[in-house]
Amino acid sequence: MGLSIAEFMTRCFGIIYRCSYDEYDGSNMKKVRLTKHALQQSLERGASIDEIEISISLGSSEPVKKGRSMYRYNFDYNALWQGKHYLIKQVCPIVAEENDEFVVITVFTYYF
Protein backbone atom coordinates (compact mmCIF):
# COMPACT_ATOMS: atom_id res chain seq x y z
CA MET A 1 0.00 0.00 0.00
CA GLY A 2 1.41 3.43 -1.00
CA LEU A 3 1.88 6.42 1.23
CA SER A 4 0.06 9.69 0.78
CA ILE A 5 2.22 12.74 0.05
CA ALA A 6 1.63 13.97 3.60
CA GLU A 7 2.72 10.63 5.09
CA PHE A 8 5.77 10.46 2.83
CA MET A 9 6.88 14.00 3.68
CA THR A 10 6.30 13.40 7.39
CA ARG A 11 8.36 10.19 7.39
CA CYS A 12 11.18 11.45 5.17
CA PHE A 13 11.50 15.08 6.18
CA GLY A 14 9.81 15.35 9.58
CA ILE A 15 7.15 17.73 8.26
CA ILE A 16 4.16 17.89 10.57
CA TYR A 17 0.88 18.97 9.01
CA ARG A 18 -1.40 21.39 10.76
CA CYS A 19 -4.98 20.16 10.94
CA SER A 20 -6.87 23.45 10.91
CA TYR A 21 -7.06 24.43 7.25
CA ASP A 22 -10.85 24.62 7.20
CA GLU A 23 -10.76 27.86 5.21
CA TYR A 24 -8.46 26.35 2.55
CA ASP A 25 -9.71 23.93 -0.07
CA GLY A 26 -7.68 25.12 -3.06
CA SER A 27 -10.71 25.12 -5.36
CA ASN A 28 -10.84 28.87 -5.98
CA MET A 29 -7.13 29.34 -6.59
CA LYS A 30 -5.07 29.52 -9.74
CA LYS A 31 -2.89 26.56 -10.58
CA VAL A 32 0.48 26.59 -8.77
CA ARG A 33 3.54 25.54 -10.78
CA LEU A 34 6.98 25.15 -9.22
CA THR A 35 10.12 25.72 -11.27
CA LYS A 36 12.78 23.03 -11.03
CA HIS A 37 14.77 25.33 -8.75
CA ALA A 38 11.77 25.95 -6.47
CA LEU A 39 11.07 22.22 -6.18
CA GLN A 40 14.70 21.53 -5.28
CA GLN A 41 14.78 24.35 -2.72
CA SER A 42 11.48 23.28 -1.15
CA LEU A 43 12.86 19.79 -0.57
CA GLU A 44 16.16 21.09 0.84
CA ARG A 45 14.40 23.60 3.08
CA GLY A 46 11.59 21.36 4.31
CA ALA A 47 8.52 22.89 2.65
CA SER A 48 5.86 20.67 1.11
CA ILE A 49 3.85 21.52 -1.99
CA ASP A 50 0.71 21.68 0.16
CA GLU A 51 2.41 24.19 2.46
CA ILE A 52 3.47 26.29 -0.53
CA GLU A 53 -0.10 26.34 -1.89
CA ILE A 54 -1.52 27.22 1.52
CA SER A 55 1.04 30.00 1.94
CA ILE A 56 0.00 31.51 -1.38
CA SER A 57 -3.71 31.15 -0.61
CA LEU A 58 -3.81 32.21 3.05
CA GLY A 59 -0.52 33.99 3.72
CA SER A 60 0.32 37.65 3.77
CA SER A 61 1.80 39.06 0.58
CA GLU A 62 4.48 41.65 -0.03
CA PRO A 63 6.09 42.87 -3.26
CA VAL A 64 9.67 41.84 -4.01
CA LYS A 65 12.04 42.36 -6.95
CA LYS A 66 11.05 42.02 -10.60
CA GLY A 67 7.31 42.45 -9.95
CA ARG A 68 7.10 39.23 -7.95
CA SER A 69 5.41 38.62 -4.62
CA MET A 70 6.55 36.87 -1.48
CA TYR A 71 3.87 35.13 0.54
CA ARG A 72 4.36 34.26 4.24
CA TYR A 73 2.44 31.78 6.31
CA ASN A 74 3.28 30.32 9.73
CA PHE A 75 2.63 26.63 10.35
CA ASP A 76 2.55 24.87 13.70
CA TYR A 77 5.64 22.67 13.57
CA ASN A 78 6.70 21.44 17.03
CA ALA A 79 9.39 19.15 15.64
CA LEU A 80 13.09 18.84 14.95
CA TRP A 81 14.75 20.47 11.96
CA GLN A 82 18.44 19.77 11.49
CA GLY A 83 18.77 18.60 15.08
CA LYS A 84 17.05 21.55 16.75
CA HIS A 85 13.47 21.78 18.03
CA TYR A 86 11.18 24.47 16.59
CA LEU A 87 7.55 25.33 17.29
CA ILE A 88 6.81 27.32 14.11
CA LYS A 89 7.79 26.91 10.47
CA GLN A 90 7.28 29.89 8.18
CA VAL A 91 7.00 29.06 4.49
CA CYS A 92 7.74 31.91 2.04
CA PRO A 93 7.34 31.17 -1.66
CA ILE A 94 8.54 33.80 -4.14
CA VAL A 95 5.92 33.92 -6.89
CA ALA A 96 5.49 35.38 -10.36
CA GLU A 97 1.74 35.68 -10.94
CA GLU A 98 0.61 35.01 -14.48
CA ASN A 99 -2.91 35.17 -15.95
CA ASP A 100 -3.72 31.52 -15.32
CA GLU A 101 -1.17 30.33 -12.75
CA PHE A 102 1.23 31.17 -9.95
CA VAL A 103 4.81 30.31 -10.88
CA VAL A 104 6.90 29.62 -7.78
CA ILE A 105 10.45 30.80 -8.43
CA THR A 106 11.98 29.74 -5.11
CA VAL A 107 10.94 28.92 -1.55
CA PHE A 108 12.39 30.11 1.74
CA THR A 109 11.60 28.57 5.11
CA TYR A 110 12.26 30.00 8.53
CA TYR A 111 12.06 28.03 11.75
CA PHE A 112 11.24 29.65 15.13
N, C-alpha and C positions, 0 to 999 in steps of 0.2 A: 504494500500500500504506500503511495507517494505522500510526501509532506506538502502542506500548503506553503505558500511563500512566507507567511508569518511564522510558521513553525520552523522552516528552514533558516530564516534570518535569525530567529531566536536561538536556535541550536548552534549555528555557525558563528554568529557575530555578537551574541549576547544582547540583541535588541529586544527590549520589552515593549509591548504594545499597550497603549492606553486604551481603556475600554469605554470612554465617554465621548465618542464622536457622533452623537445623535444628530447634530446639526449638519453633518457631512455625509452625503451619499454619492457625490461625484457626478450625479446625473445632469446637473445644470452647468457643468464646467467644460471649457474647451479641452480638446485632447492635449495631453502632456507628452512631449517627446524629449528624451534625453540624448544629448550628443554622446559620442563615444567617450570623450573626456569626462563629461558629467557622470556617466555611469561608472567609470573607473574611480573617480573621486568619491562618489557616494559609497562605494564598497570600501574604499580605504578609510573613509571618515565615519563609517557606521550609520549612514542614513539609508533607509529603505525607500523604495519607490512610493509606497503608500504614504510615508512620512513627507516625502517631497510634494506629492499631490495635495495632502492636507495642509501643508505650509502655504502653498499657493492659494488654496481655496479659503482658508480661515486665518492665515497669518497677516500681520501688518506688512505694509508695502512701503518701500522708499526708493526714490530714483537713484541710480548709479550711472557709471560711465556708459557712453555710446547709446543712450536712450533705453537702457535696460532697467529692470527693476529687481530689487532684492526683497524677498519675502522672508519674514521671521515668524517662527512658531515654536513655543516651548512645549516639550513633551515630558510627562512624568517618566523618569528613567529608573532611579533607585537600583542601580546595578554597577558592575565594574566595567571600566573602559581603560584598557592598557594598564591594568593592575591597580587602578585607583577607583574608589567608590564615588559616584555622582548621583545626585537626586534628580537633576534636570538635564535634558538634552535639547539644545536649540538647533533646529535645522533651518538653514538659510540658502535656498536655491537662488541663483542669479539667472534671470529669465529674460529672453527676448520675446515679446508678445507679437504674434503675427495674427492675421485675420481669422484663421481657423484653428490655431494651436498655440500653446506655450512651448517655446524651445528652451530647455534648461541647458545653460552654457557650462555651469559648474555648480558645485554644492559645497558649502561650508557647514561644519558642525561645531558647536561650542558646548562644553560640558561644565556644569556648575554643581 
